[in-house]
Amino acid sequence: MIIRVAEAEDWPRIWPFFSAIVAAGETYAYPETLTELSARPYWMEDPPGQTVVAADGDLLLGSAKMGPNRPGRGAHVATASFMVDPAHQGRGVGSALGRYAVEWARHAGFRGMQFNAVVETNTVAVKLWQSLGFQILATVPEAFDSASHGLVGLHVMYQQL
């Protein structure tokens, strides 16, 4: 597996797992009515951000996007989002993308990295981010409407870089 910067022609190959993950209703609060065209700006970051893919040859296993968490006076803290194709979960793709994002943020000079909305029932992701040095700073109760669990909390997670 290699992680490389996503190119425009990668989006049509990201879209199938992006749309499946959003439709599952367990991890992202994106509008359910997104189309391939309308979803693209949500995922394909412009500089100073970056979108990457995890690839095994021509096969895309997952993707991540990263950049400043806020503009202006908040731009010294990074954020990132991750999606692993459900067909390729359990292969270390999320961990590799997470390590890449943290190193990217360090190398880019960010002072910290903040995840604004980690669904508390997404225990695999919570454990992964904690293993990479993130702490849960707060949980906003009932801030996410999970398709299978109903209203659940969203963790704000942070790591100083």
C-alpha beads as a LAMMPS data file, in Angstrom:
LAMMPS data file: protein, C-alpha beads

161 atoms
160 bonds

1 atom types
1 bond types

-500.0 500.0 xlo xhi
-500.0 500.0 ylo yhi
-500.0 500.0 zlo zhi

Masses

1 110.0

Atoms # bond

1 1 1 0.000 0.000 0.000
2 1 1 1.186 3.488 -0.813
3 1 1 -0.300 6.813 0.174
4 1 1 -0.168 9.474 -2.499
5 1 1 -1.758 12.811 -3.258
6 1 1 -5.162 12.335 -4.873
7 1 1 -5.530 13.444 -8.461
8 1 1 -8.689 14.692 -10.170
9 1 1 -9.166 11.335 -11.891
10 1 1 -9.230 9.585 -8.493
11 1 1 -12.548 11.166 -7.483
12 1 1 -14.732 8.802 -9.565
13 1 1 -12.991 5.899 -7.765
14 1 1 -13.353 7.523 -4.307
15 1 1 -17.038 8.297 -4.879
16 1 1 -18.338 4.682 -4.586
17 1 1 -16.973 4.166 -1.072
18 1 1 -17.624 7.802 -0.087
19 1 1 -21.287 7.438 -1.034
20 1 1 -21.603 4.014 0.653
21 1 1 -20.123 5.343 3.912
22 1 1 -22.350 8.435 3.903
23 1 1 -25.420 6.306 3.079
24 1 1 -24.648 3.950 5.989
25 1 1 -25.353 6.873 8.327
26 1 1 -22.879 5.919 11.046
27 1 1 -19.885 8.243 10.739
28 1 1 -20.452 11.369 8.640
29 1 1 -23.090 14.098 8.783
30 1 1 -22.884 14.910 5.083
31 1 1 -26.221 15.504 3.330
32 1 1 -27.739 12.229 2.171
33 1 1 -28.752 13.817 -1.132
34 1 1 -25.201 14.348 -2.404
35 1 1 -24.417 13.386 -5.962
36 1 1 -20.999 12.539 -7.337
37 1 1 -20.710 16.127 -8.571
38 1 1 -22.009 17.870 -5.443
39 1 1 -19.971 15.661 -3.063
40 1 1 -16.625 16.349 -4.713
41 1 1 -15.961 19.733 -3.003
42 1 1 -16.655 18.170 0.396
43 1 1 -13.735 15.762 -0.064
44 1 1 -11.247 17.028 -2.627
45 1 1 -9.270 19.699 -0.735
46 1 1 -7.625 22.686 -2.331
47 1 1 -4.284 24.025 -0.985
48 1 1 -3.276 24.613 1.711
49 1 1 -5.180 21.402 2.350
50 1 1 -4.549 18.073 0.708
51 1 1 -6.490 14.939 -0.197
52 1 1 -4.654 11.633 -0.412
53 1 1 -5.508 8.071 -1.362
54 1 1 -4.227 4.777 -0.044
55 1 1 -3.619 2.586 -3.066
56 1 1 -2.612 -0.996 -3.716
57 1 1 -1.612 -0.830 -7.345
58 1 1 -4.640 0.521 -9.208
59 1 1 -6.999 -0.325 -6.349
60 1 1 -8.013 2.529 -4.017
61 1 1 -8.371 1.277 -0.444
62 1 1 -9.267 4.559 1.231
63 1 1 -8.753 8.296 1.294
64 1 1 -8.101 11.147 3.707
65 1 1 -8.347 14.895 3.518
66 1 1 -6.508 17.343 5.723
67 1 1 -5.938 21.042 6.130
68 1 1 -6.473 23.957 8.509
69 1 1 -9.278 23.367 10.994
70 1 1 -10.376 27.012 10.844
71 1 1 -9.356 30.004 8.715
72 1 1 -7.453 33.039 9.950
73 1 1 -6.464 32.901 13.605
74 1 1 -7.398 29.222 13.823
75 1 1 -5.317 28.137 10.846
76 1 1 -2.414 26.913 13.005
77 1 1 -4.468 23.845 14.020
78 1 1 -5.026 21.126 11.427
79 1 1 -7.949 18.785 10.955
80 1 1 -8.472 15.657 8.907
81 1 1 -11.180 13.235 7.788
82 1 1 -10.781 9.623 6.752
83 1 1 -12.686 7.031 4.757
84 1 1 -11.684 3.431 4.228
85 1 1 -13.519 1.423 1.600
86 1 1 -15.651 -1.026 3.620
87 1 1 -14.360 -3.841 1.392
88 1 1 -10.818 -3.139 2.638
89 1 1 -11.324 -2.506 6.345
90 1 1 -9.090 -4.404 8.745
91 1 1 -5.970 -4.058 6.572
92 1 1 -4.407 -1.122 8.460
93 1 1 -5.534 1.453 5.896
94 1 1 -7.051 3.802 8.477
95 1 1 -3.963 3.590 10.659
96 1 1 -1.660 4.331 7.713
97 1 1 -3.805 7.287 6.638
98 1 1 -3.911 8.572 10.221
99 1 1 -0.130 8.414 10.612
100 1 1 0.266 10.142 7.251
101 1 1 -2.099 12.963 8.239
102 1 1 -0.341 13.603 11.569
103 1 1 3.078 13.682 9.888
104 1 1 1.752 15.910 7.103
105 1 1 0.434 18.371 9.701
106 1 1 3.718 18.340 11.651
107 1 1 5.759 18.867 8.501
108 1 1 3.416 21.694 7.400
109 1 1 4.034 23.507 10.693
110 1 1 0.653 23.084 12.377
111 1 1 0.714 23.363 16.194
112 1 1 -1.974 20.755 16.773
113 1 1 -4.566 18.580 15.075
114 1 1 -8.252 18.580 16.021
115 1 1 -11.008 16.231 14.994
116 1 1 -14.277 18.102 15.418
117 1 1 -16.789 15.287 15.165
118 1 1 -15.780 11.689 15.877
119 1 1 -18.974 9.696 16.410
120 1 1 -18.736 8.071 19.845
121 1 1 -20.201 4.776 18.596
122 1 1 -17.426 4.556 15.979
123 1 1 -15.277 2.757 18.536
124 1 1 -12.743 1.483 15.994
125 1 1 -11.928 5.058 14.946
126 1 1 -11.896 6.348 18.536
127 1 1 -9.412 3.642 19.576
128 1 1 -7.289 4.266 16.484
129 1 1 -7.073 8.023 17.083
130 1 1 -6.240 7.437 20.753
131 1 1 -3.465 5.021 19.729
132 1 1 -2.049 7.805 17.528
133 1 1 -1.949 10.252 20.462
134 1 1 -5.340 11.977 20.292
135 1 1 -7.312 12.721 23.452
136 1 1 -11.047 13.172 23.818
137 1 1 -11.462 16.753 25.010
138 1 1 -15.256 16.778 25.134
139 1 1 -18.284 14.915 23.901
140 1 1 -21.236 16.861 22.572
141 1 1 -24.250 14.783 23.634
142 1 1 -26.757 13.657 21.023
143 1 1 -25.039 15.688 18.292
144 1 1 -25.153 12.917 15.667
145 1 1 -28.178 10.985 14.456
146 1 1 -26.782 7.492 13.880
147 1 1 -28.802 5.296 11.525
148 1 1 -28.567 2.333 13.914
149 1 1 -28.064 3.899 17.371
150 1 1 -30.215 7.034 17.210
151 1 1 -28.871 10.193 18.826
152 1 1 -25.281 9.716 20.005
153 1 1 -22.432 11.981 21.032
154 1 1 -19.683 13.500 18.939
155 1 1 -16.185 13.554 20.401
156 1 1 -13.878 16.521 19.920
157 1 1 -10.402 14.956 19.809
158 1 1 -7.055 16.763 19.854
159 1 1 -3.340 16.170 19.678
160 1 1 -0.671 18.800 20.227
161 1 1 2.010 18.574 17.561

Bonds

1 1 1 2
2 1 2 3
3 1 3 4
4 1 4 5
5 1 5 6
6 1 6 7
7 1 7 8
8 1 8 9
9 1 9 10
10 1 10 11
11 1 11 12
12 1 12 13
13 1 13 14
14 1 14 15
15 1 15 16
16 1 16 17
17 1 17 18
18 1 18 19
19 1 19 20
20 1 20 21
21 1 21 22
22 1 22 23
23 1 23 24
24 1 24 25
25 1 25 26
26 1 26 27
27 1 27 28
28 1 28 29
29 1 29 30
30 1 30 31
31 1 31 32
32 1 32 33
33 1 33 34
34 1 34 35
35 1 35 36
36 1 36 37
37 1 37 38
38 1 38 39
39 1 39 40
40 1 40 41
41 1 41 42
42 1 42 43
43 1 43 44
44 1 44 45
45 1 45 46
46 1 46 47
47 1 47 48
48 1 48 49
49 1 49 50
50 1 50 51
51 1 51 52
52 1 52 53
53 1 53 54
54 1 54 55
55 1 55 56
56 1 56 57
57 1 57 58
58 1 58 59
59 1 59 60
60 1 60 61
61 1 61 62
62 1 62 63
63 1 63 64
64 1 64 65
65 1 65 66
66 1 66 67
67 1 67 68
68 1 68 69
69 1 69 70
70 1 70 71
71 1 71 72
72 1 72 73
73 1 73 74
74 1 74 75
75 1 75 76
76 1 76 77
77 1 77 78
78 1 78 79
79 1 79 80
80 1 80 81
81 1 81 82
82 1 82 83
83 1 83 84
84 1 84 85
85 1 85 86
86 1 86 87
87 1 87 88
88 1 88 89
89 1 89 90
90 1 90 91
91 1 91 92
92 1 92 93
93 1 93 94
94 1 94 95
95 1 95 96
96 1 96 97
97 1 97 98
98 1 98 99
99 1 99 100
100 1 100 101
101 1 101 102
102 1 102 103
103 1 103 104
104 1 104 105
105 1 105 106
106 1 106 107
107 1 107 108
108 1 108 109
109 1 109 110
110 1 110 111
111 1 111 112
112 1 112 113
113 1 113 114
114 1 114 115
115 1 115 116
116 1 116 117
117 1 117 118
118 1 118 119
119 1 119 120
120 1 120 121
121 1 121 122
122 1 122 123
123 1 123 124
124 1 124 125
125 1 125 126
126 1 126 127
127 1 127 128
128 1 128 129
129 1 129 130
130 1 130 131
131 1 131 132
132 1 132 133
133 1 133 134
134 1 134 135
135 1 135 136
136 1 136 137
137 1 137 138
138 1 138 139
139 1 139 140
140 1 140 141
141 1 141 142
142 1 142 143
143 1 143 144
144 1 144 145
145 1 145 146
146 1 146 147
147 1 147 148
148 1 148 149
149 1 149 150
150 1 150 151
151 1 151 152
152 1 152 153
153 1 153 154
154 1 154 155
155 1 155 156
156 1 156 157
157 1 157 158
158 1 158 159
159 1 159 160
160 1 160 161
